[in-house]
Amino acid sequence: MNENFRKAFNVGYERLVSWSDLLDAINVFPVRDADTGQNLRVSLAPLKSTPVGQLADSCENICRNLLFSATGNSGNIASCFFIPLVKLNSLDNFAKAVENGRDQAYKSVLEPKSGTMLTFFDKFVESITRNPINKHKKSVSIILDDLEKAVLLTSSLLPCLQKSNVVDAGALGMFIYMEGFLKSLVNQTDKFRLISEIFKGKLLISSDNFIEDEGGFCINTLIQLKNQASDLANDQVNAQGNNQINAQENNQENNQVENKHPYNQLFATPAESLIVTPEKSFLKIHLHTKDKDNIRSHIEQMGDVVKWNEEKIQQVEIKKPTLKEEASIHIMTDAAGSVTRKDAQNFGITLLDSYIVTTYNNELLSGAEKNKSCDNTTSSGACYSQSIPETLFAGQKLYEIMKNDIKVSTAQASLSERYQCYQTALERYDKVLYLCTGSIYTGNYATVCSWKKENDPDNRLKVIDPDNRLKVIDSGSASGRLGLAVLAIIKYSLENHSLEDIIDFAQSAIDKCEEYLFLDKLKYLVRGGRLSKTSGF
């Protein structure tokens, strides 16, 4: 992959990460389950560069990892869009790649809707065709103006968005990503548009519009098709997608087009939010259903189930204000503090993630060797790897793959990703209290202090350093202690105390919190480098 494009993908992803909490908070369509930001982070993580010390993934591996990592409605559609862009090596073909990405996104969706990220993709194709980039900053500015209008338009196109008075979370996520991506291509990443200002009035859902949970399950599955089914999958989905694109080009309303997806007829019960992505012998399927067992039975008739994930659809009411002027103080902490994603949403805490990286041998995908991992993540077609934010990696799954001797490692977020998160926090909130992991364990404290000197002259970002107060040598123990302190501090801050009182309380809470750790096995500490092989024997 061209180095300029690789850098652009990184910048786009880092921008997306810094705003993912807001995307969760305004998630209305297709269900209000507060996970659009999370799903986009997991789904598009393969677009990040590999950790330092590893060779760059091939385009083929990145495309495959996008397919395998895609989750949720927004994540699956976005992954389809980005696959043609991953294969780019020149700006000369950029407009065509955007068009191909738009077409692939349409082809995957059962019922394309105006007012979603598909509307964003339509405007992107139109604008970039009229304004070729060719490294001209003016062209990028014009394109972003058009895309900004497209996002604002979504709030009037879908009834649920009109009622909630917000823009579509998926479309906004794509705008944030592509702003970083496009500005990187023209070396203009020193300043980004103020999201809270340009979409002001469209970033907060009224609690009056909360809809009761209707139940059902969100299914994400990957199947390896049986022999002739592979060609049939590509032919059917492509034919269906071409009909949808032609209808759109004829100015017909997308949600009025006859869109009975070819795979919908294979299910005995109706499948909603159906997204199907064929890739060679694999088929990625996302859907919502109330009869998951019946759906699985029919899917198993199509091929071997390589990956199956089911989650109960639970609509969420976000209570914490998302606008700067409505927040008296905002708490930010490292995800290493063991605060759960659910608690973070309930209390309005920003979590700064590191990443958990898992690497599977390709044979695992065909079920040949369930317990085999792979050390080479870069050989063409050899491995499938996932890099997932630590708070979005289910603990039960982590323990399961570790027990199966599948390779697991961790990677810090890049400095630029951290910087984006700091800047976004100050854009969204007037005052921010950041409780970071002690400097004896990570460089996070030094990183934020260095950033503050150049970017926070008014000292709006308050930093509490628990360094030398974390008594447990293992980072897991330290994280638990910090997590308890954070929860105590956020509860205290919600009682409308002054900033000075909150800082004093924070210092006291960090001093008083303790954690005790009991281990039944030492081998995982040895694997993680916390103990020597001799000590862990």
Number of C-alpha atoms within 10 A of each C-alpha: 14 12 9 16 21 20 18 26 27 23 27 26 25 27 26 29 28 23 21 22 22 22 25 22 27 31 26 27 20 14 19 23 19 24 24 28 27 23 23 29 25 22 27 27 26 28 26 20 17 17 15 9 6 11 13 17 22 17 18 14 21 25 23 19 23 28 26 24 27 29 29 24 25 26 25 29 29 28 27 26 24 22 24 20 22 21 17 18 15 12 16 12 12 19 21 17 21 23 21 19 23 27 22 25 26 29 27 26 25 25 21 26 18 20 25 26 27 25 21 27 25 19 20 23 21 15 20 21 16 13 17 17 22 14 15 14 16 12 19 23 16 16 24 22 12 17 25 22 14 24 26 20 18 25 21 17 17 17 13 18 23 14 15 20 19 25 31 31 29 30 26 28 28 22 25 25 22 22 25 26 24 25 23 22 23 18 13 13 15 7 8 12 12 12 17 18 13 12 16 12 13 19 24 19 24 15 11 8 12 15 13 11 13 10 13 15 17 23 22 23 22 26 22 23 23 14 11 9 16 19 15 13 21 18 13 15 22 19 13 21 23 15 16 25 19 11 16 18 12 9 9 13 13 21 13 12 15 13 16 11 21 14 17 15 11 15 14 12 15 15 21 16 18 20 27 28 25 25 16 12 17 24 24 23 24 27 22 27 21 18 14 17 10 13 20 15 12 14 20 13 12 17 19 17 20 17 13 12 12 14 11 13 19 17 19 21 20 23 14 15 16 20 18 17 10 12 16 17 21 23 24 25 24 21 24 22 26 21 22 15 16 11 11 19 20 14 17 21 22 22 24 23 22 20 20 19 19 21 20 24 24 18 17 17 20 14 12 11 12 16 17 16 22 18 12 16 22 18 12 12 15 15 22 25 26 20 28 24 23 20 21 16 15 10 10 8 10 14 11 11 17 14 11 12 13 19 19 19 12 16 17 16 15 16 14 13 22 23 19 18 23 22 17 18 23 16 16 22 21 17 20 23 22 23 25 26 26 22 15 15 16 14 13 20 21 13 14 18 15 11 15 20 11 8 14 15 9 8 12 15 25 18 19 19 18 20 16 10 17 24 13 16 11 14 18 14 21 25 24 22 25 32 24 18 24 27 19 16 23 21 11 15 21 13 9 12 14 12 16 9 13 20 18 13 18 23 17 13 19 24 15 11 17 18 14 10 10 6 6 5 10 14 16 13 16 16 15 12 10 16 16 13 13 7 11 14 10
